[in-house]
Amino acid sequence: MAESALGVASASASASSPLFSTLAETSPLDNLLPFNYYHQSCPKLEEIINKKVKEWVAKDYTLAASLLRLHFHDCAVTGCDASILLNHEGSERRAEASKTLRGFQVIDDIKAEVEKLCPATVSCADILTAATRDATVLLGGPYWMVHYGRKDSRISNAKDANMVPHGRESITTLIEFFQSRGLNVIDLVVLSGAHTIGRTACDSIQHRVHGLNGTGMPTPNPSIDDHYLDFLQRKCRSCAPDSESNYVDLDATTPTTFDAQFYANLQKKMGLLSTDQMLYSDSRTRPIVNTLIQDPSIFRNQFWVSMVKLGNIQVLSGQNEGEIRTNCNFVNYY
């Protein structure tokens, strides 16, 4: 069943692009977890998760992007094991690189509801993965079937969290980082497209907006459109650190809609993060960006394929691996 469903998606994503077809051969989606893991033990799981995610995103739509980011930070460190959710001294969650992560309360709320109906059955790692899918769909993104059966890690170290890209790496560094986790250059470009929603704080783009000298004086930056640069410099010149005005949309054109406009913005030199804009300036990634601009349907089809790959990185699924936490913030005590 899994191979059939994924095969259809991969074919539709690559049918109109030889580039995608070639790379698809090097990134098979096999040996994945099952879809029906909780069909008997917690049949209403997806209904619960979907209902809760809808409630939270209705109150604050920015939580959709926050869940995507939280899921990436979890999977990209030591695998999709909910280690990012553990809240103790020295954990990934307490690391400097994790200070701006949000969405923990959404997962806690879902977990509490799931525990009422299916105690000690559903992992926090599975809840985070499914909640991320549902959040993506709510803002117009593609739907995909989630594979279940992940276990939760009992270990979480702050030093591991600092391995996650911060937005100032080179494309070479990013490609190597993704490859070390079983993801290829297409996954890098497509998953970066999650920046079609979400925002970042002015502090995180000061080096790009005002130059590398940190003086705050406007500095010419040939990688940013002049009008966009002027807008960013004015917006981030005197905003209060904790106010809403301190945040800038990652997609300047359609920030609340999941679409391929993010890539068209790169073509116009309107990438907010340096690493985003470099996707268009680097010869290894520009052809992929151009393909996604020319046919936005490829982005939608490939996005969920890449998300499935991301969600299956180094999962704990063996009988003696990990645990099913009863509280996502803490390991179980026996």
QUIDAFEN-V61845 format. One record per pair of residues at least 24 apart in sequence whose ideal C-beta (glycine too) atoms are under 7 Angstrom apart, sorted by sequence separation. I is the first residue (numbers start at 1). J is the second residue. D is the distance in Angstrom with one decimal. If there is no record, write none. Layout:
# QUIDAFEN-V61845
i={I;I}
j={J;J}
d={D;D}
This chain:
# QUIDAFEN-V61845
i={107;126;209;228;248;73;106;125;125;263;267;3;123;125;209;73;123;124;123;263;264;2;263;70;205;69;260;2;70;260;1;202;66;67;260;66;167;202;259;63;67;85;168;260;63;82;82;228;63;82;205;225;81;202;225;80;201;224;225;82;201;202;223;200;199;200;80;199;56;199;200;199;198;53;52;74;197;223;195;196;195;52;71;52;70;71;139;197;223;197;49;52;71;197;48;196;95;98;196;67;68;92;94;97;48;67;91;92;97;196;48;92;95;196;208;68;90;91;95;97;193;195;205;67;68;90;92;205;45;81;92;97;193;80;82;83;86;193;64;81;82;42;63;64;81;83;200;44;45;83;64;42;64;78;42;41;45;49;53;57;42;41;42;49;53;57;195;49;53;78;77;38;46;50;54;77;192;49;53;77;77;192;76;189;73;189;185;189;185;189;100;174;186;185;76;167;168;169;193;167;168;171;167;190;35;38;165;193;37;171;35;37;190;34;35;171;190;33;34;171;32;33;34;191;33;186;190;33;139;140;141;139;140;139;140;187;191;136;187;68;183;182;183;69;182;65;181;64;65;62;5;2;27;26;142;144;23;142;141;142;23;144;153;144;147;150;151;20;150;151;150;149;154;153;154;151;152;151;152;151;152;151;152;154;129;61;123;124;122;121;120;124;120;115;111;108;107;80;80;80;79;81;75;79;80;81;75;78;79;72;75;81;87;85;86;85;86;86;82;19;19;19;17;29;20;16;29;33;29;32;17;16;20;27;33;33;13;13;12;13;9;13;9;10;9;6;6}
j={131;150;233;252;272;98;131;150;151;289;293;30;150;152;236;101;151;152;152;292;293;32;293;101;236;101;292;35;103;293;35;236;102;103;296;103;204;239;296;102;106;124;207;299;103;123;124;270;106;125;248;268;125;246;269;125;246;269;270;128;247;248;269;247;247;248;129;248;106;249;250;250;250;106;106;128;251;277;250;251;251;109;128;110;128;129;197;255;281;256;110;113;132;258;110;258;158;161;259;131;132;156;158;161;113;132;156;157;162;261;114;158;161;262;274;135;157;158;162;164;260;262;272;135;136;158;160;273;114;150;161;166;262;150;152;153;156;263;135;152;153;114;135;136;153;155;272;117;118;156;138;117;139;153;118;118;122;127;131;135;121;121;122;130;134;138;276;131;135;160;160;122;130;134;138;161;276;134;138;163;164;279;164;279;164;285;284;288;285;289;201;275;288;288;181;273;274;275;299;274;275;278;275;299;145;148;275;303;148;282;147;149;302;147;148;284;303;147;148;285;147;148;149;306;149;302;306;150;256;257;258;257;258;258;259;306;310;258;309;194;309;309;310;198;313;197;313;197;198;199;145;147;184;184;300;304;184;303;303;304;186;307;316;308;312;315;316;186;316;317;317;317;322;322;323;321;322;322;323;323;324;324;325;331;311;256;324;325;324;324;324;328;326;326;328;328;328;311;312;313;313;315;310;314;315;316;311;314;315;310;313;322;329;328;329;329;330;331;328;287;288;291;291;305;298;295;308;312;309;312;298;298;302;309;315;317;298;301;301;302;301;305;304;305;305;305;308}
d={6.4;5.1;5.6;6.7;6.2;6.6;6.4;3.8;6.9;5.0;6.2;6.7;5.3;5.5;5.7;6.1;5.6;5.1;4.9;4.7;5.3;5.3;4.9;5.5;7.0;6.6;5.4;6.6;4.7;6.7;6.5;3.6;3.9;4.6;3.7;4.1;6.4;5.7;6.6;6.8;6.4;5.5;6.9;4.4;5.6;6.7;3.9;4.8;6.1;4.0;6.8;5.8;5.4;5.2;4.2;5.4;5.5;5.6;5.4;6.1;5.9;6.4;6.3;6.9;4.5;6.1;6.3;5.9;4.8;5.0;6.2;5.9;5.0;6.8;7.0;6.3;6.9;5.3;4.1;4.9;6.4;5.6;5.6;4.6;6.7;6.5;5.4;6.7;6.7;6.7;5.5;6.4;4.1;5.8;6.7;5.6;3.8;5.1;5.8;5.6;5.6;4.8;5.7;4.7;5.4;4.9;4.1;6.7;4.9;6.4;5.7;6.1;3.7;4.1;5.3;6.6;6.6;6.2;6.0;5.7;7.0;5.5;6.3;4.4;6.5;5.3;5.9;6.9;6.6;6.8;4.0;6.8;5.4;5.7;4.5;4.3;4.0;6.7;4.0;6.2;6.5;6.9;7.0;7.0;3.7;6.6;6.6;6.3;6.9;4.1;5.8;6.8;4.9;6.8;3.6;6.3;6.0;6.4;5.2;6.1;5.2;5.1;5.5;4.9;4.3;5.1;6.0;5.5;5.5;5.7;4.8;6.3;6.4;5.0;6.6;5.9;6.2;6.1;6.8;6.1;6.3;6.1;5.4;5.7;5.5;5.3;6.3;4.4;6.4;6.2;6.9;6.4;6.0;7.0;6.3;4.6;5.7;6.0;5.8;6.4;6.9;5.2;5.3;6.6;5.4;5.6;6.7;6.3;3.7;4.3;6.0;4.3;4.9;6.4;6.9;6.5;5.5;3.8;6.7;6.2;5.0;6.0;6.1;5.2;4.2;6.7;4.6;6.8;6.7;5.2;3.7;6.6;4.1;4.6;6.7;4.4;6.5;6.4;6.2;5.0;6.1;6.9;6.9;6.9;6.2;4.5;5.3;6.2;3.1;6.8;6.2;7.0;5.2;6.4;4.7;3.7;5.6;5.8;6.8;4.6;5.0;6.4;6.3;6.1;6.4;4.7;4.0;6.4;6.4;6.2;6.4;5.2;6.8;5.6;6.1;5.5;5.3;2.9;5.6;6.1;6.4;6.7;4.6;4.6;4.8;6.1;5.1;5.3;7.0;6.5;5.6;3.9;5.8;6.3;5.1;6.0;5.6;5.6;7.0;5.8;5.0;6.9;5.2;2.7;5.4;5.3;6.4;6.6;5.9;6.9;4.9;6.3;4.3;4.5;6.6;6.4;6.9;6.8;6.3;6.0;6.6;6.1;5.0;6.8;6.6;5.6;6.2;6.6;6.4;5.4;6.1;6.6;6.6;6.9;6.6;6.2;5.8;3.7;4.8;4.1;6.0;5.8;6.5;5.8;5.2;7.0;6.8}
